[in-house]
């Protein structure tokens, strides 16, 4: 199965772990450019600096284009920033892309309690509760 992973760059270690497990299970897996290339991981700095990296590398549009070629979108949403199942702004956008493209949408962990929780629920992701083998 062709699976594209979305998630916060802050969760890079978890994303790579999930990718490894899925590849070992025989899946083709894509991960975010910022996880693949350390040079794109500007976790510190101003909003403008972070935005400039996304603009320079056309990261938002680029991942949307890649997503079109995958059957499944998997959101890796571990506990981050003191929030269980954290889903940040960029990942919310990617979930919306998956929804609009009618992709099978999964979240590795339950959805977080965040101001945009109703939008997350409305996209009807399948919650895996950490069980990658439940991807169908």
Secondary structure as UniProt FT lines:
FT   STRAND          2..6
FT   HELIX           9..11
FT   HELIX           12..24
FT   TURN            25..26
FT   STRAND          28..30
FT   HELIX           33..36
FT   HELIX           38..40
FT   HELIX           47..56
FT   TURN            57..58
FT   HELIX           59..67
FT   TURN            68..69
FT   STRAND          72..75
FT   TURN            81..82
FT   TURN            84..85
FT   HELIX           89..100
FT   TURN            101..102
FT   STRAND          104..107
FT   TURN            115..116
FT   HELIX           117..122
FT   TURN            123..124
FT   STRAND          126..127
FT   TURN            129..130
FT   HELIX           132..134
//
